[in-house]
Amino acid sequence: MKLTAEVLQLAYETITISEDKLENPILIQMVGAPTWGKTFLSERITGAVPIVRISGDRLRKKIFPQAEFTEEENRFLFDQVGETILKELAQNGQSIILDMNVSKKAYRQKNCELAKSLGMRCLTILTRCSDKTARCRLTERQKNPWRLVQRNEYVVPVERYDQFVKEIELPGIFEKKFKFNSEKNETKKFKKLIAYLKNN
């Protein structure tokens, strides 16, 4: 598949761009397996500060209605479409949150180097919950397909959960990061995060 103007138009239809901007633009990369709370936290952040949320699920559904989750599909979505959008938004002074599992350190580093070259800060956010809770959440999602349609999410089979977890490379010591447990009320930590986004 080729990166065309039509494909980029489809991609832009999945995001909302605010006229307001953070004084110091930032790129936030989310890390976490399905149901660990990436989208929930991303939506809270976009509700608190002017930041463009790029949803991996919405992007994939828009461009690949019959998604197969192949390596070739992932490279096209994130190395070509995602990188092009990131560049264009960053050049316009927008802050960006990647609401998807940016699981590989090399990919996060590549995105961060691109962001820094465009004058942006970088932040990694790791969300987490217990494996038991994650499997329960996946089971509930499979029972409620209407929720997935409304939120443009994919149904991840419970039996694939362990595979997603194994693929995650945790943030290293040189990555600026915040960690959140989606099973806990971490209001203080969330306020600290928002203050960091606004003031640094």
Secondary structure, DSSP 8 states (H G I E B T S, - for coil): ----HHHHHHHHTT----S---SS-EEEEEE--TTSSHHHHHHHHHHHS--EEEEHHHHHHHH-TT----HHHHIIIIIIIHHHHHHHHHHTT--EEEES----HHHHHHHHHHHHHTT-EEEEEEEE--HHHHHHHHHHHHH-HHHHHHHT-----GGGHHHHHHH-----TTS-EEEEETTS--HHHHHHHHHHHHH-
